[in-house]
């Protein structure tokens, strides 16, 4: 997967396919967790595409970077 940018919706879908669940949504901040809140990631949805650097950082935090190299 070598995309330059992701929509927030696409990115959240990728996380959900890998076991992450949306646990909270407040304004434009969407919080996802895995393993009963042991790991938490917050994605900001401003209606724009996420840039590549942010997507890479969040994928690393989610432990998916090596499998989904962006």
N, C-alpha and C positions, 0 to 999 in steps of 0.2 A: 504494500500500500504506500504509494509515493505521492500523496497529495500535498499541494502547497498550503491549502487552507481547508478547514472544516467548518461547516455550519455548527452551531451549538447543538442543534437537534441531532445531527449525525454523530457528533462526538459523544453525546449522552447515550445514544443508541449503542455505540461501540462498547462503552463502559458497561451498560446493562447486559449486553451479550456475554460479558466476561464476569458476571456475578455481582456487579455493583447495583445497588438499589437506591432510588431517590428517597431520601428521608426527610427532606425539608425544602421548601421553596418560599423565599421571602424576597419580595420585590424582584430584582433581576438576578438574584443569587440562588443557585440550585446546589444543594448539598447532597452528595451521594456517599454511601458507606458500604463497607464490606465486612463480613465476619462480625456481625453484631456491634457495629460502630468501632471496631478496633482500628480501622483505617477509614479516614474521611477525606474527601476531595470536594472542593467548592468550585463550581463553574459559573462564570458570569455570563449572562445572556443579555446583550445589548442589541440584539437583532442584526448583528454584523457577523461576518466570517471571523473565526478565530485564526490568528496568524500561526505560522508554522512553529515559531519558537515557543509560544504558549502551549500549543498542542503537544509538542515534544516534552515539555516540562511536566505537564499533567500526566502524560502517558508513562513517564519515568516514575512519578509518584504512585501511579496505579500499578506499577510492575508489568506494564504491557509494552513498553518501548521495544524490547528485544524481539517480541513476537510481531509487532505491527509497525516496525520502523517507518517513520514518517519522513 
